[in-house]
Amino acid sequence: MITAGLTDSFKQQLLLGVHDFATDTFKIALYTSSAILNPTTTVYTSTNEVSGTGYTATGLILTNVTVNLSQGIAYVSFTNPEWLGATFATRGALIYNVTKSNKSVGVLNFGVDQTMLGQSFTIQLPTNDPENALIRIT
């Protein structure tokens, strides 16, 4: 079962200064409906990770990672990750920090299996603004 949300360990580690969105490398890995991911997930796992054409184990590096501040809210923005020529099925994803021993950041649940047959698969992340960004501190 996949339950979406920022991970508990990430919230604590953020206050301890573990994650640096200006210099660390973050990835997003895709998972099947058999995966067990939730806010208690602490690190990247390959268990029930997607396999198939157009997907490489450990996922994609998130690009254009930027920390923003607007309306008194700090938030992180990313470019929507995209897999080209994808032939696989996925139910969710894990964002994690490669630089910091693959520590988890957050879990995404797509609600239903997303099945690709030789096509592009793009995760449409929430709008990068203070009201909607995936990672934000109010």
VMD Tcl script that builds the backbone (N, CA, C; Angstrom):
set m [mol new atoms 414]
animate dup $m
set s [atomselect $m all]
$s set {name element resname resid chain x y z} {
  {N N MET 1 A 0.841 -1.176 0.000}
  {CA C MET 1 A 0.000 0.000 0.000}
  {C C MET 1 A 0.889 1.243 0.000}
  {N N ILE 2 A 0.488 2.224 -0.763}
  {CA C ILE 2 A 1.238 3.467 -0.855}
  {C C ILE 2 A 0.400 4.587 -0.267}
  {N N THR 3 A 0.941 5.256 0.745}
  {CA C THR 3 A 0.270 6.380 1.392}
  {C C THR 3 A 1.117 7.627 1.183}
  {N N ALA 4 A 0.545 8.636 0.567}
  {CA C ALA 4 A 1.277 9.845 0.205}
  {C C ALA 4 A 1.560 10.740 1.405}
  {N N GLY 5 A 2.636 11.504 1.291}
  {CA C GLY 5 A 2.967 12.519 2.288}
  {C C GLY 5 A 4.467 12.679 2.441}
  {N N LEU 6 A 4.867 13.797 3.014}
  {CA C LEU 6 A 6.272 13.958 3.376}
  {C C LEU 6 A 6.581 12.941 4.455}
  {N N THR 7 A 7.784 12.393 4.441}
  {CA C THR 7 A 8.101 11.364 5.427}
  {C C THR 7 A 8.427 11.994 6.780}
  {N N ASP 8 A 8.118 11.248 7.830}
  {CA C ASP 8 A 8.364 11.717 9.192}
  {C C ASP 8 A 9.848 11.996 9.411}
  {N N SER 9 A 10.699 11.095 8.901}
  {CA C SER 9 A 12.139 11.275 9.086}
  {C C SER 9 A 12.613 12.544 8.384}
  {N N PHE 10 A 12.063 12.854 7.215}
  {CA C PHE 10 A 12.437 14.067 6.494}
  {C C PHE 10 A 12.101 15.311 7.310}
  {N N LYS 11 A 10.921 15.334 7.887}
  {CA C LYS 11 A 10.508 16.494 8.684}
  {C C LYS 11 A 11.495 16.748 9.823}
  {N N GLN 12 A 11.874 15.689 10.505}
  {CA C GLN 12 A 12.825 15.828 11.608}
  {C C GLN 12 A 14.201 16.221 11.084}
  {N N GLN 13 A 14.658 15.558 10.027}
  {CA C GLN 13 A 15.981 15.836 9.478}
  {C C GLN 13 A 16.080 17.246 8.907}
  {N N LEU 14 A 14.992 17.782 8.412}
  {CA C LEU 14 A 14.990 19.141 7.888}
  {C C LEU 14 A 15.334 20.129 8.997}
  {N N LEU 15 A 14.753 19.930 10.160}
  {CA C LEU 15 A 15.026 20.815 11.297}
  {C C LEU 15 A 16.429 20.615 11.857}
  {N N LEU 16 A 17.014 19.451 11.584}
  {CA C LEU 16 A 18.381 19.180 12.039}
  {C C LEU 16 A 19.435 19.600 11.000}
  {N N GLY 17 A 18.980 20.131 9.886}
  {CA C GLY 17 A 19.900 20.612 8.863}
  {C C GLY 17 A 20.522 19.519 8.012}
  {N N VAL 18 A 19.872 18.362 7.916}
  {CA C VAL 18 A 20.428 17.246 7.149}
  {C C VAL 18 A 20.343 17.501 5.644}
  {N N HIS 19 A 19.218 17.982 5.165}
  {CA C HIS 19 A 18.977 18.150 3.731}
  {C C HIS 19 A 19.323 19.570 3.285}
  {N N ASP 20 A 20.019 19.674 2.155}
  {CA C ASP 20 A 20.372 20.976 1.585}
  {C C ASP 20 A 19.881 21.004 0.139}
  {N N PHE 21 A 18.783 21.685 -0.082}
  {CA C PHE 21 A 18.190 21.708 -1.415}
  {C C PHE 21 A 18.989 22.546 -2.409}
  {N N ALA 22 A 19.990 23.266 -1.936}
  {CA C ALA 22 A 20.847 24.042 -2.838}
  {C C ALA 22 A 21.977 23.187 -3.416}
  {N N THR 23 A 22.405 22.156 -2.693}
  {CA C THR 23 A 23.574 21.393 -3.148}
  {C C THR 23 A 23.357 19.877 -3.256}
  {N N ASP 24 A 22.412 19.311 -2.539}
  {CA C ASP 24 A 22.197 17.863 -2.558}
  {C C ASP 24 A 21.519 17.424 -3.857}
  {N N THR 25 A 21.673 16.147 -4.194}
  {CA C THR 25 A 21.018 15.551 -5.359}
  {C C THR 25 A 19.812 14.749 -4.896}
  {N N PHE 26 A 18.660 15.041 -5.494}
  {CA C PHE 26 A 17.420 14.361 -5.161}
  {C C PHE 26 A 16.946 13.563 -6.363}
  {N N LYS 27 A 16.404 12.373 -6.091}
  {CA C LYS 27 A 15.877 11.513 -7.148}
  {C C LYS 27 A 14.426 11.156 -6.849}
  {N N ILE 28 A 13.775 10.664 -7.883}
  {CA C ILE 28 A 12.413 10.152 -7.735}
  {C C ILE 28 A 12.365 8.773 -8.381}
  {N N ALA 29 A 11.959 7.784 -7.597}
  {CA C ALA 29 A 11.863 6.401 -8.051}
  {C C ALA 29 A 10.388 6.017 -8.139}
  {N N LEU 30 A 10.063 5.158 -9.087}
  {CA C LEU 30 A 8.685 4.704 -9.293}
  {C C LEU 30 A 8.480 3.309 -8.719}
  {N N TYR 31 A 7.244 3.044 -8.277}
  {CA C TYR 31 A 6.916 1.779 -7.620}
  {C C TYR 31 A 5.603 1.202 -8.133}
  {N N THR 32 A 5.491 -0.120 -8.015}
  {CA C THR 32 A 4.276 -0.831 -8.389}
  {C C THR 32 A 3.257 -0.744 -7.256}
  {N N SER 33 A 2.073 -1.231 -7.532}
  {CA C SER 33 A 1.009 -1.227 -6.524}
  {C C SER 33 A 1.318 -2.169 -5.359}
  {N N SER 34 A 2.308 -3.042 -5.494}
  {CA C SER 34 A 2.695 -3.953 -4.413}
  {C C SER 34 A 3.621 -3.300 -3.389}
  {N N ALA 35 A 4.109 -2.109 -3.691}
  {CA C ALA 35 A 5.055 -1.431 -2.793}
  {C C ALA 35 A 4.389 -1.009 -1.493}
  {N N ILE 36 A 5.170 -1.011 -0.432}
  {CA C ILE 36 A 4.719 -0.482 0.851}
  {C C ILE 36 A 5.558 0.765 1.120}
  {N N LEU 37 A 4.952 1.913 0.853}
  {CA C LEU 37 A 5.585 3.219 1.065}
  {C C LEU 37 A 4.596 4.099 1.805}
  {N N ASN 38 A 5.087 4.855 2.759}
  {CA C ASN 38 A 4.224 5.736 3.539}
  {C C ASN 38 A 5.102 6.737 4.297}
  {N N PRO 39 A 4.507 7.616 5.092}
  {CA C PRO 39 A 5.315 8.599 5.815}
  {C C PRO 39 A 6.337 8.006 6.793}
  {N N THR 40 A 6.256 6.722 7.103}
  {CA C THR 40 A 7.276 6.123 7.978}
  {C C THR 40 A 8.461 5.555 7.189}
  {N N THR 41 A 8.400 5.625 5.840}
  {CA C THR 41 A 9.519 5.178 5.000}
  {C C THR 41 A 10.712 6.085 5.263}
  {N N THR 42 A 11.867 5.496 5.556}
  {CA C THR 42 A 13.026 6.311 5.928}
  {C C THR 42 A 14.092 6.439 4.849}
  {N N VAL 43 A 14.185 5.450 3.941}
  {CA C VAL 43 A 15.206 5.485 2.884}
  {C C VAL 43 A 14.661 4.859 1.603}
  {N N TYR 44 A 15.342 5.147 0.513}
  {CA C TYR 44 A 15.029 4.515 -0.770}
  {C C TYR 44 A 15.117 3.000 -0.627}
  {N N THR 45 A 14.214 2.302 -1.289}
  {CA C THR 45 A 14.237 0.850 -1.342}
  {C C THR 45 A 13.991 0.417 -2.778}
  {N N SER 46 A 14.585 -0.698 -3.172}
  {CA C SER 46 A 14.345 -1.238 -4.513}
  {C C SER 46 A 13.195 -2.247 -4.512}
  {N N THR 47 A 12.658 -2.552 -3.337}
  {CA C THR 47 A 11.568 -3.525 -3.234}
  {C C THR 47 A 10.322 -3.001 -3.948}
  {N N ASN 48 A 9.851 -3.757 -4.912}
  {CA C ASN 48 A 8.666 -3.421 -5.708}
  {C C ASN 48 A 8.840 -2.145 -6.527}
  {N N GLU 49 A 10.102 -1.817 -6.839}
  {CA C GLU 49 A 10.360 -0.699 -7.748}
  {C C GLU 49 A 9.974 -1.151 -9.159}
  {N N VAL 50 A 9.516 -0.225 -9.959}
  {CA C VAL 50 A 9.129 -0.496 -11.342}
  {C C VAL 50 A 10.321 -1.036 -12.119}
  {N N SER 51 A 10.032 -1.902 -13.075}
  {CA C SER 51 A 11.032 -2.299 -14.063}
  {C C SER 51 A 10.327 -2.321 -15.408}
  {N N GLY 52 A 11.058 -2.003 -16.435}
  {CA C GLY 52 A 10.473 -1.989 -17.762}
  {C C GLY 52 A 11.248 -1.069 -18.676}
  {N N THR 53 A 10.840 -1.061 -19.920}
  {CA C THR 53 A 11.486 -0.223 -20.920}
  {C C THR 53 A 11.315 1.248 -20.556}
  {N N GLY 54 A 12.404 1.998 -20.647}
  {CA C GLY 54 A 12.343 3.423 -20.367}
  {C C GLY 54 A 12.530 3.779 -18.910}
  {N N TYR 55 A 12.717 2.770 -18.058}
  {CA C TYR 55 A 12.913 3.033 -16.634}
  {C C TYR 55 A 14.221 2.402 -16.184}
  {N N THR 56 A 15.015 3.167 -15.444}
  {CA C THR 56 A 16.265 2.680 -14.882}
  {C C THR 56 A 16.108 2.626 -13.368}
  {N N ALA 57 A 16.530 1.529 -12.767}
  {CA C ALA 57 A 16.443 1.384 -11.308}
  {C C ALA 57 A 17.052 2.592 -10.625}
  {N N THR 58 A 16.487 3.001 -9.545}
  {CA C THR 58 A 16.778 4.174 -8.699}
  {C C THR 58 A 16.114 5.438 -9.210}
  {N N GLY 59 A 15.503 5.410 -10.387}
  {CA C GLY 59 A 14.723 6.552 -10.853}
  {C C GLY 59 A 15.525 7.646 -11.532}
  {N N LEU 60 A 14.918 8.831 -11.552}
  {CA C LEU 60 A 15.500 9.998 -12.217}
  {C C LEU 60 A 15.982 11.031 -11.210}
  {N N ILE 61 A 17.008 11.762 -11.605}
  {CA C ILE 61 A 17.442 12.916 -10.807}
  {C C ILE 61 A 16.437 14.040 -11.033}
  {N N LEU 62 A 15.978 14.652 -9.953}
  {CA C LEU 62 A 15.089 15.806 -10.062}
  {C C LEU 62 A 15.918 17.017 -10.469}
  {N N THR 63 A 15.410 17.777 -11.433}
  {CA C THR 63 A 16.156 18.911 -11.959}
  {C C THR 63 A 15.506 20.240 -11.588}
  {N N ASN 64 A 16.300 21.276 -11.741}
  {CA C ASN 64 A 15.852 22.640 -11.428}
  {C C ASN 64 A 15.273 22.739 -10.022}
  {N N VAL 65 A 15.974 22.134 -9.079}
  {CA C VAL 65 A 15.551 22.183 -7.673}
  {C C VAL 65 A 15.854 23.585 -7.154}
  {N N THR 66 A 14.813 24.271 -6.720}
  {CA C THR 66 A 14.958 25.658 -6.285}
  {C C THR 66 A 14.170 25.874 -5.004}
  {N N VAL 67 A 14.783 26.579 -4.074}
  {CA C VAL 67 A 14.090 26.975 -2.846}
  {C C VAL 67 A 13.575 28.396 -3.067}
  {N N ASN 68 A 12.301 28.590 -2.791}
  {CA C ASN 68 A 11.643 29.876 -3.033}
  {C C ASN 68 A 11.009 30.394 -1.746}
  {N N LEU 69 A 10.747 31.679 -1.703}
  {CA C LEU 69 A 10.029 32.290 -0.587}
  {C C LEU 69 A 9.045 33.296 -1.149}
  {N N SER 70 A 7.787 33.116 -0.808}
  {CA C SER 70 A 6.748 34.026 -1.268}
  {C C SER 70 A 5.619 34.031 -0.245}
  {N N GLN 71 A 5.094 35.190 0.047}
  {CA C GLN 71 A 3.969 35.326 0.973}
  {C C GLN 71 A 4.276 34.699 2.333}
  {N N GLY 72 A 5.545 34.731 2.733}
  {CA C GLY 72 A 5.948 34.168 4.014}
  {C C GLY 72 A 6.009 32.658 4.043}
  {N N ILE 73 A 5.930 32.028 2.876}
  {CA C ILE 73 A 5.968 30.562 2.784}
  {C C ILE 73 A 7.203 30.164 1.979}
  {N N ALA 74 A 8.020 29.292 2.562}
  {CA C ALA 74 A 9.173 28.743 1.856}
  {C C ALA 74 A 8.728 27.457 1.180}
  {N N TYR 75 A 9.152 27.277 -0.075}
  {CA C TYR 75 A 8.774 26.061 -0.786}
  {C C TYR 75 A 9.861 25.675 -1.783}
  {N N VAL 76 A 9.826 24.395 -2.160}
  {CA C VAL 76 A 10.802 23.843 -3.094}
  {C C VAL 76 A 10.089 23.557 -4.411}
  {N N SER 77 A 10.732 23.925 -5.508}
  {CA C SER 77 A 10.162 23.611 -6.821}
  {C C SER 77 A 11.103 22.681 -7.582}
  {N N PHE 78 A 10.512 21.848 -8.425}
  {CA C PHE 78 A 11.230 20.901 -9.267}
  {C C PHE 78 A 10.618 20.956 -10.666}
  {N N THR 79 A 11.371 20.522 -11.654}
  {CA C THR 79 A 10.811 20.290 -12.981}
  {C C THR 79 A 10.084 18.951 -12.937}
  {N N ASN 80 A 8.946 18.862 -13.617}
  {CA C ASN 80 A 8.198 17.604 -13.667}
  {C C ASN 80 A 9.080 16.507 -14.264}
  {N N PRO 81 A 9.273 15.394 -13.547}
  {CA C PRO 81 A 10.097 14.305 -14.083}
  {C C PRO 81 A 9.380 13.580 -15.218}
  {N N GLU 82 A 10.152 13.150 -16.215}
  {CA C GLU 82 A 9.562 12.501 -17.384}
  {C C GLU 82 A 10.415 11.315 -17.838}
  {N N TRP 83 A 9.746 10.211 -18.098}
  {CA C TRP 83 A 10.376 9.009 -18.637}
  {C C TRP 83 A 9.903 8.870 -20.083}
  {N N LEU 84 A 10.833 8.792 -21.020}
  {CA C LEU 84 A 10.495 8.704 -22.438}
  {C C LEU 84 A 10.436 7.241 -22.883}
  {N N GLY 85 A 9.567 6.940 -23.823}
  {CA C GLY 85 A 9.463 5.583 -24.362}
  {C C GLY 85 A 9.166 4.547 -23.302}
  {N N ALA 86 A 8.316 4.903 -22.355}
  {CA C ALA 86 A 8.059 4.053 -21.189}
  {C C ALA 86 A 7.079 2.924 -21.497}
  {N N THR 87 A 7.458 1.735 -21.038}
  {CA C THR 87 A 6.552 0.588 -21.056}
  {C C THR 87 A 6.637 -0.050 -19.675}
  {N N PHE 88 A 5.746 0.383 -18.804}
  {CA C PHE 88 A 5.678 -0.123 -17.431}
  {C C PHE 88 A 4.385 0.357 -16.799}
  {N N ALA 89 A 4.104 -0.182 -15.618}
  {CA C ALA 89 A 2.957 0.270 -14.822}
  {C C ALA 89 A 3.477 0.731 -13.466}
  {N N THR 90 A 2.970 1.845 -13.008}
  {CA C THR 90 A 3.395 2.395 -11.719}
  {C C THR 90 A 2.198 2.912 -10.937}
  {N N ARG 91 A 2.286 2.830 -9.616}
  {CA C ARG 91 A 1.214 3.316 -8.745}
  {C C ARG 91 A 1.668 4.498 -7.903}
  {N N GLY 92 A 2.984 4.622 -7.669}
  {CA C GLY 92 A 3.441 5.714 -6.817}
  {C C GLY 92 A 4.922 5.960 -6.962}
  {N N ALA 93 A 5.428 6.891 -6.151}
  {CA C ALA 93 A 6.829 7.285 -6.266}
  {C C ALA 93 A 7.387 7.685 -4.898}
  {N N LEU 94 A 8.715 7.651 -4.822}
  {CA C LEU 94 A 9.432 8.090 -3.630}
  {C C LEU 94 A 10.472 9.120 -4.050}
  {N N ILE 95 A 10.440 10.277 -3.421}
  {CA C ILE 95 A 11.490 11.275 -3.593}
  {C C ILE 95 A 12.481 11.044 -2.468}
  {N N TYR 96 A 13.775 11.021 -2.820}
  {CA C TYR 96 A 14.785 10.772 -1.799}
  {C C TYR 96 A 16.068 11.530 -2.109}
  {N N ASN 97 A 16.900 11.673 -1.088}
  {CA C ASN 97 A 18.131 12.450 -1.174}
  {C C ASN 97 A 19.315 11.511 -1.362}
  {N N VAL 98 A 19.840 11.467 -2.576}
  {CA C VAL 98 A 20.970 10.594 -2.902}
  {C C VAL 98 A 22.199 11.000 -2.091}
  {N N THR 99 A 22.430 12.287 -1.978}
  {CA C THR 99 A 23.620 12.807 -1.301}
  {C C THR 99 A 23.668 12.405 0.166}
  {N N LYS 100 A 22.526 12.267 0.776}
  {CA C LYS 100 A 22.445 11.950 2.201}
  {C C LYS 100 A 21.979 10.515 2.413}
  {N N SER 101 A 22.744 9.568 1.892}
  {CA C SER 101 A 22.516 8.132 2.110}
  {C C SER 101 A 21.110 7.674 1.720}
  {N N ASN 102 A 20.553 8.270 0.666}
  {CA C ASN 102 A 19.242 7.872 0.135}
  {C C ASN 102 A 18.095 8.073 1.131}
  {N N LYS 103 A 18.230 9.087 1.987}
  {CA C LYS 103 A 17.169 9.371 2.960}
  {C C LYS 103 A 15.902 9.833 2.237}
  {N N SER 104 A 14.759 9.359 2.711}
  {CA C SER 104 A 13.481 9.669 2.069}
  {C C SER 104 A 13.062 11.112 2.313}
  {N N VAL 105 A 12.279 11.627 1.368}
  {CA C VAL 105 A 11.713 12.973 1.481}
  {C C VAL 105 A 10.191 12.893 1.481}
  {N N GLY 106 A 9.635 12.250 0.475}
  {CA C GLY 106 A 8.187 12.179 0.385}
  {C C GLY 106 A 7.714 11.064 -0.527}
  {N N VAL 107 A 6.467 10.677 -0.329}
  {CA C VAL 107 A 5.834 9.595 -1.078}
  {C C VAL 107 A 4.674 10.175 -1.885}
  {N N LEU 108 A 4.561 9.746 -3.136}
  {CA C LEU 108 A 3.442 10.124 -3.998}
  {C C LEU 108 A 2.612 8.889 -4.294}
  {N N ASN 109 A 1.306 9.041 -4.316}
  {CA C ASN 109 A 0.392 7.954 -4.691}
  {C C ASN 109 A -0.425 8.454 -5.872}
  {N N PHE 110 A -0.376 7.749 -6.992}
  {CA C PHE 110 A -1.098 8.173 -8.191}
  {C C PHE 110 A -2.570 7.778 -8.164}
  {N N GLY 111 A -3.000 7.060 -7.149}
  {CA C GLY 111 A -4.405 6.691 -7.006}
  {C C GLY 111 A -4.796 5.420 -7.735}
  {N N VAL 112 A -4.325 5.261 -8.942}
  {CA C VAL 112 A -4.553 4.055 -9.749}
  {C C VAL 112 A -3.266 3.764 -10.501}
  {N N ASP 113 A -3.139 2.545 -11.003}
  {CA C ASP 113 A -1.969 2.222 -11.812}
  {C C ASP 113 A -1.932 3.112 -13.041}
  {N N GLN 114 A -0.763 3.625 -13.340}
  {CA C GLN 114 A -0.519 4.371 -14.567}
  {C C GLN 114 A 0.256 3.420 -15.484}
  {N N THR 115 A -0.365 2.999 -16.575}
  {CA C THR 115 A 0.238 2.025 -17.467}
  {C C THR 115 A 0.661 2.697 -18.760}
  {N N MET 116 A 1.927 2.575 -19.071}
  {CA C MET 116 A 2.506 3.175 -20.275}
  {C C MET 116 A 2.904 2.062 -21.238}
  {N N LEU 117 A 2.649 2.276 -22.516}
  {CA C LEU 117 A 3.023 1.310 -23.553}
  {C C LEU 117 A 3.794 2.059 -24.644}
  {N N GLY 118 A 5.099 2.227 -24.413}
  {CA C GLY 118 A 5.941 2.889 -25.386}
  {C C GLY 118 A 5.669 4.368 -25.541}
  {N N GLN 119 A 5.310 5.012 -24.458}
  {CA C GLN 119 A 4.985 6.437 -24.515}
  {C C GLN 119 A 5.682 7.185 -23.386}
  {N N SER 120 A 5.563 8.487 -23.381}
  {CA C SER 120 A 6.159 9.289 -22.313}
  {C C SER 120 A 5.292 9.225 -21.066}
  {N N PHE 121 A 5.955 9.180 -19.925}
  {CA C PHE 121 A 5.255 9.245 -18.642}
  {C C PHE 121 A 5.823 10.430 -17.882}
  {N N THR 122 A 4.979 11.401 -17.586}
  {CA C THR 122 A 5.376 12.600 -16.856}
  {C C THR 122 A 4.589 12.682 -15.564}
  {N N ILE 123 A 5.279 12.922 -14.463}
  {CA C ILE 123 A 4.581 13.178 -13.204}
  {C C ILE 123 A 4.319 14.673 -13.152}
  {N N GLN 124 A 3.046 15.012 -13.170}
  {CA C GLN 124 A 2.642 16.413 -13.096}
  {C C GLN 124 A 2.611 16.809 -11.617}
  {N N LEU 125 A 3.726 17.383 -11.160}
  {CA C LEU 125 A 3.819 17.796 -9.756}
  {C C LEU 125 A 2.886 18.972 -9.506}
  {N N PRO 126 A 2.502 19.194 -8.244}
  {CA C PRO 126 A 1.662 20.352 -7.944}
  {C C PRO 126 A 2.340 21.646 -8.406}
  {N N THR 127 A 1.549 22.658 -8.667}
  {CA C THR 127 A 2.060 23.950 -9.105}
  {C C THR 127 A 3.116 24.448 -8.127}
  {N N ASN 128 A 4.218 24.949 -8.687}
  {CA C ASN 128 A 5.302 25.468 -7.852}
  {C C ASN 128 A 4.978 26.885 -7.385}
  {N N ASP 129 A 4.157 26.938 -6.359}
  {CA C ASP 129 A 3.836 28.219 -5.742}
  {C C ASP 129 A 3.584 27.977 -4.255}
  {N N PRO 130 A 3.479 29.048 -3.458}
  {CA C PRO 130 A 3.367 28.861 -2.003}
  {C C PRO 130 A 2.111 28.132 -1.541}
  {N N GLU 131 A 1.072 28.116 -2.351}
  {CA C GLU 131 A -0.162 27.444 -1.941}
  {C C GLU 131 A -0.186 25.962 -2.303}
  {N N ASN 132 A 0.593 25.554 -3.293}
  {CA C ASN 132 A 0.441 24.208 -3.831}
  {C C ASN 132 A 1.692 23.355 -3.878}
  {N N ALA 133 A 2.865 23.917 -3.728}
  {CA C ALA 133 A 4.110 23.161 -3.901}
  {C C ALA 133 A 4.111 21.900 -3.041}
  {N N LEU 134 A 4.785 20.891 -3.542}
  {CA C LEU 134 A 4.858 19.610 -2.864}
  {C C LEU 134 A 5.521 19.721 -1.490}
  {N N ILE 135 A 6.596 20.489 -1.412}
  {CA C ILE 135 A 7.313 20.686 -0.151}
  {C C ILE 135 A 7.233 22.158 0.196}
  {N N ARG 136 A 6.578 22.479 1.313}
  {CA C ARG 136 A 6.454 23.875 1.717}
  {C C ARG 136 A 6.388 24.009 3.217}
  {N N ILE 137 A 6.889 25.120 3.693}
  {CA C ILE 137 A 6.850 25.425 5.123}
  {C C ILE 137 A 6.103 26.740 5.293}
  {N N THR 138 A 5.010 26.661 6.046}
  {CA C THR 138 A 4.182 27.870 6.225}
  {C C THR 138 A 4.488 28.562 7.525}
}
mol reanalyze $m
mol bondsrecalc $m
mol representation Tube
mol addrep $m
